[in-house]
Amino acid sequence: MFRAREDANATAARLRRFGFSVASLPVIEIRPSPVEPRRLRYDAVIATSDKAFLSAPRLDKRPALYVVGARTGRAAEARGWRLASPPAREAAELIATLIGALQPKASVLYLAGRDRKEAVESALAKNFELEVVETYAAEAREAWRPSEARALASCVAALHYSRRSAALAAALAKRAGAETCFLKLKHVCLSRDVAEPLQKLGATSIALAETPDEAGLFHMLREALGGFPSLGSSRI
């Protein structure tokens, strides 16, 4: 797995319960970024990652909060927020929910990461007074440690959660002299967009999750490997 270590630990624990041996080769490191929004209260606040709540900007928590993903919702609630609606499964669903729930030109605060896709803010800026504050940074690692690079050789499959981390993993594998080994893995990707950098590099064994969540990834992993191992013979 190539996720940030904080994310990888929980996923690794679930995979081990299914009998997998797990190698964690993070490609990014998460760093909170203390910020102060321009105002204390907004008509709505949104977040698309649980990492948005690593820092605690000074805000009134009474406004409606909308998020993408159950983990983001749990992280928000742990900080004292209440969700205005169930977590959206993806960004497009969040955008549709906001357009249906808020008045035009409502003030919306987006708790975002430094590296992000522009789809959410581009769509919302057309309808609302949007302010974006970067509450965390997912910083790319320069290289894997030698022990991490060696661990790649024992893996048979890889889980990819984002387009950026997939591309970074390929770059770090090349830097470590393990590009051939990396491309031969069974790559299980959250979406077609996530898989695109791998396809361009020549990876031939790529499977896409049927649903854009971890349950979908695990289901496709089982399909790609012919079932879950019972004795940990397959390494991720």
PAGUNU-515447 format. One record per atom (N, C-alpha, C): x, y, z; residue in one letter. Coordinates in pm, whole numbers, plus 50000, padded with zeros to 5 digits. Example, Ala and Ser with C-alpha at 12.3 -4.5 7.8 and 13.67 -1.06 7.14 Angstrom:
513194943150780a;512304955050780a;513204967050780a;512854977550708s;513674989450714s;512905000350787s;
//
This chain:
500844988150000m;500005000050000m;500875012450000m;500365022949934f;501145035049918f;500525047149988f;499525044850070r;498845055650139r;499735061650247r;499375073650291a;500055079550407a;499925069850524a;500925069650609r;500985059450714r;499745059550803r;499185071350831e;498005072150917e;496825064650855e;496665065750723d;495585058850654d;495895044050637d;497165040950610a;497555027250581a;497385018050700a;497585023050821n;497525014450939n;496165007750955n;495095015550941a;493755009950957a;493435000150844a;493805003750721t;493554994850608t;494354981950622t;495604983050665a;496444971150683a;495844961650785a;495304967150893a;494694958650996a;493524950750939a;492714957250854r;491584950150793r;492074939450697r;493094942450618l;493624932650524l;494224920550596l;494884923050707r;495484911850783r;494404902550838r;493254908150872r;492164899650919r;491684890250809r;491884894250683f;491524885650570f;492644875950535f;493784876850603g;494864867450580g;496014872550496g;496014885450463f;497094890950382f;498264895450468f;499444894550413s;500614901350467s;500694914750395s;500944925450468v;500844938950411v;502174946250421v;502604951950310a;503784960650308a;503304975050289a;503714983850378s;503334997850370s;504495006050317s;504295012050200l;505315020350136l;504725034250108l;504565042550210p;503905055550191p;504625064150087p;503845071050007v;504415080249908v;504215094749949v;503385097150051i;503165110750099i;503215110950252i;503445122750305e;503385125150449e;502405136650474e;501525134850572i;500495144750600i;500985154550706i;500845167550677r;501245177750773r;500105187950789r;499595189650912p;498555199750936p;499075213750905p;498185222350860s;498535236250830s;497595245450908s;498045251151018p;497185260251096p;496725272051010p;495415274451011v;494855285450930v;493775292551011v;493455304550968e;492355312251025e;491485317250912e;490265311850895p;489365316850791p;489055331750812p;488535338050707r;488305352450712r;487175356250808r;486225347150827r;485115350050918r;484915338251013r;484095340151115l;483865329551213l;482715320451173l;481765325751097r;480575317851065r;480265318350916r;479845306850864y;479475305350723y;478115298550716y;477475299650600d;476205292550582d;476415277450578d;477555273250528a;477875258950524a;479385257150521a;479825245850572v;481245241950569v;481325228350503v;482345226150420i;482485213250353i;483905207950370i;484035194850361a;485335188150366a;485255175350286a;486325171950218t;486355159850136t;487355149550188t;488005152550300s;488975143250359s;488945144550510s;489155133250579d;489235133750725d;490415142150773d;491415143750687k;492605151450725k;492305166350738k;491175170650685a;490795184750697a;490615188750842a;490435178950931f;490165181951071f;491375179151161f;492545177251100l;493755175451180l;494105188151256l;493905199651192s;494065212351262s;492665217251300s;492595226851387a;491285231251438a;491135246351419a;490755250851298p;490545265151277p;489435270351367p;489555282751408r;488575288851499r;487305291851421r;486275283551443l;485045284651367l;483845281851457l;482725288351424d;481445284851483d;481025271451424d;480735261651507k;480395248251458k;478895246251437k;478115256751448r;476675255351426r;476265254551279r;476995260551186p;476575259651045p;476545245350994p;475805243450885a;475675230250824a;477035225350775a;477355212850805l;478595206750757l;478255195450661l;478895195550544y;478705185150443y;480065179250410y;480135166050400v;481425159550378v;481315148450274v;482475144450225v;482585132650140v;483255121650222v;482585110250233g;483185098650298g;482835097250445g;482585084750486a;482225081950626a;483355085550721a;484605083150679r;485745086350766r;485815101350792r;485545109150689t;485545123650707t;484475127750806t;483305121350794g;482225124250887g;482595121051031g;483235109551052r;483635105751188r;484675115451244r;485625119651159a;486645129051204a;486015142451242a;485025146751165a;484345159351195a;483585158451327a;482875147551346e;482105145851469e;483015145251591e;484195139451574a;485155138951685a;485645152851724a;485535162351630r;485925176251656r;484745184751703r;483585178451720g;482435185751770g;481455190751666g;481645186851539w;480725190851433w;479535181251426w;478435186251369r;477265177851339r;477015178451189r;476835166751129l;476625166150984l;475215170450948l;475115178450841a;473805182850794a;473105172150712a;473865162750659s;473315151750580s;474295140150585s;473875128150548p;474825116950545p;476005119950453p;477175114650483p;478345117250398p;478095113350253p;478485122050161a;478405118750018a;479445108149986a;479165100049886r;480115089549849r;481215094949759r;480945105649687e;481945111649599e;481655126449583e;482595133549522a;482495148149513a;481265152649436a;480915145749328a;479755149849248a;478475149449331a;478365139549418e;477195138549505e;477165150049605e;478325153649658l;478405165049750l;477955177849682l;478435180149561i;478085192249487i;476575192949464i;475985181849423a;474545181549398a;473765184149527a;474225178549637t;473555180649766t;473585195349805t;474725201849789l;474855215949826l;473975224849739l;473955222149611i;473145230249520i;471665228949555i;471255217049600g;469865214949638g;469515220549775g;470505221749863a;470215225450002a;470415240250033a;471285247049959l;471655260749993l;471085270949894l;470905283049943q;470465293949857q;471625298549769q;471325303549649p;472395309149566p;473145320149642p;474445320549623k;475325330349686k;475485328249837k;475085316749888a;475345313550028a;476855312950051a;477295316050172s;478725315550203s;479115301350240s;480135296050172v;480575282250193v;482085282250218v;482485275450324l;483905273950356l;484335259750323l;485385258450244y;485915245350204y;487215242950280y;487205233050371l;488405228850442l;489135218950353l;490195223250289a;490805215550180a;492265212250208a;492795203550125g;494215200550126g;494935209050023g;496235210350038r;497015218649945r;496985212749804r;497135199549792d;497085192849662d;495705186549647d;494935191449552r;493565186949537r;493115188949393r;492065181849357k;491425184249228k;490585196949237k;490405203649126e;489695216449126e;488195214949102e;487725202649084a;486325200749046a;485355206449148a;485615204149276v;484685208649380v;484605223849382v;485735230549392e;485685245149403e;485225251749273e;485565245849159s;485105251549032s;483585251249023s;482995239949063a;481545238649057a;480855247649159a;481385248149280l;480725255749386l;480895270749369l;482015275049313a;482245289449295a;481235295749199a;480625287649114k;479615292749021k;478305295949092k;478075289749207n;476785291049274n;476845298049410n;478015297749473f;478115302649610f;479305312049628f;479305319149741e;480475326849781e;481405317249853e;482375312249781l;483225301349830l;484555306649881l;484935302250000e;486275304850054e;486955291450076e;488185290250029v;488965277850045v;490105280550142v;490225272350245v;491375273150335v;492065259550335v;493375259750327e;494155247350321e;494565243350463e;493915233150515t;494135229050654t;495195218150668t;495625212550556y;496685202350562y;497395201550428y;498575195750431a;499345193450309a;499745178850303a;499525172650188a;499985158950164a;501275160050083a;502395159850151e;503685162650086e;504325149950032e;504745150549907a;505365138949842a;506705135749907a;506965122849927r;508265118549979r;509305118749867r;510525121249905e;511615121749806e;511995107749759e;511965098049849a;512385084349815a;511925074849923a;511835061949886w;511595051649986w;512905048150056w;512805043550179r;513975037850246r;514335024650178r;515595020250185p;515985007650121p;515114995850162p;514744995150289s;513904983950336s;512524984450272s;512004996550249e;510704997950185e;510794993550039e;511834997749970a;512014993849830a;512144978749817a;512864972349910r;513024957749905r;511694950749927r;510844956550012a;509544950350041a;508674949349917a;508854958449823l;508044958349702l;508204945249626l;509394939549629a;509674927349552a;508864915349600a;508394915649725s;507644904349779s;506144905849760s;505714916749699c;504284919449684c;503744913849553c;502464910149555v;501804905249434v;500734914849384v;500284923949470a;499214933249432a;499404946449503a;498754956749450a;498804970049511a;497414976149508a;497074983249615l;495814990749620l;496115005449596l;495335011749509h;495555025849475h;494285033749504h;494405043749592y;493255051649636y;493135065049565y;494205070049506s;494145082949439s;495075083149319s;494745091649224r;495565093149104r;496965098049141r;497025107649232r;498315113249270r;499205102849336r;498665095149430s;499505085349499s;499935074149405s;499095070649307a;499495060549209a;500685065549127a;500615078149083a;501715083749004a;502985085149088a;502835089149213l;504005090449301l;504635076849329l;503815066649347a;504345053249371a;505175048549253a;504675051049132a;505425047249013a;506755054749006a;506735067549041a;507965075549037a;508975070849141a;508515067649262l;509425062949366l;509965049049334l;509135040649273a;509615027449232a;510725028749128a;510535037849033k;511575040048932k;512855045248996k;512715054549090r;513875060249157r;514635049549237r;513885039549287a;514505028849366a;515025017449279a;514875018649146g;515315007949057g;514384996149055g;513104998249092a;512154987249103a;510954989249011a;511144996648902e;510024999748813e;509424987248751e;510264978048706t;509764965748643t;508924957748741t;509414956248862c;508684949248967c;507344956048994c;507344969149000f;506134976749028f;505084974748918f;505504975648793l;504554974548683l;503954960548672l;504644950448723k;504144936648716k;503094933548823k;502924942348920l;501934939949025l;500524939948967l;499594933449039k;498174934849008k;497714947849075k;497384957748995h;497024970949047h;495504972049059h;495024973449181v;493584974749206v;493304989349240v;492504995949155c;492365010549163c;490935014549198c;490825025749269l;489535030549313l;488645034949197l;489255039649088s;488475044448974s;489335044348849s;488685046948736r;489415047848609r;490415059448612r;490025070448675d;490925081948686d;492185078348764d;492045070848872v;493195066548952v;494115057648869v;493535049248785a;494315039548707a;495065045748590a;494635057448544e;495185063048420e;496705064648421e;497335069948528p;498805071148524p;499495057648511p;498925047248570l;499515033848562l;499405028248421l;498265030548357q;498085025948219q;499085032748126q;499305045648146k;500235053048061k;501665048048076k;501985042748194l;503335037648219l;503535023348171l;502445016848131g;502565003348077g;502154992148169g;501554995248284a;501034984548370a;499904977448296a;499934964448296t;498954956748218t;497914949748303t;498204947448431s;497254940648518s;496594950948609s;495504956748560i;494804967348633i;493334963448648i;492834964648770a;491424961948797a;490804974048864a;489554977048831l;488864988748885l;487794984448983l;487734991149097a;486684988449195a;485324991649135a;484334983349166e;482984985749113e;482314997449184e;482705000049308t;482195011549383t;483405019449434t;483315032849438p;484495041049473p;484725042049623p;484935030549687d;485195030349831d;486065018249864d;486475017349990e;487385006650028e;486734992950015e;485434992050042a;484754979250026a;484824974649881a;484664984149788g;484784980849646g;486184976449610g;487194983049667l;488584979049643l;488844964949693l;488394961949814f;488624948749871f;487934937849789f;486724940949744h;485994931149662h;486754928449532h;487254938949468m;487974937049342m;489324930349367m;489944933049481l;491194926249516l;490964911149525l;489874907549588r;489544893249598r;489344887149459r;488664894549371e;488454889549235e;489784888249161e;490644898249177a;491924898349104a;492844887149148a;492764883449276l;493664873149329l;492984859649343l;491734858749300g;491044845949308g;490594842349448g;490264852349530g;489794849849666g;490774854649769g;490314855949892f;491174859950002f;491994848050051f;493274849950080p;494094839050132p;493714836050276p;493904823750317s;493604820050455s;494854819850542s;496034818950480l;497264817750557l;498274828750526l;497814839750468g;498704851050446g;499724848850336g;499384840950235s;500354837850132s;500514848950031s;499544858050023s;499624869149928s;499964881950001s;500824889849941r;501254902250006r;500784914249927r;500304924349999i;499804936649938i;500764947949970i;
//
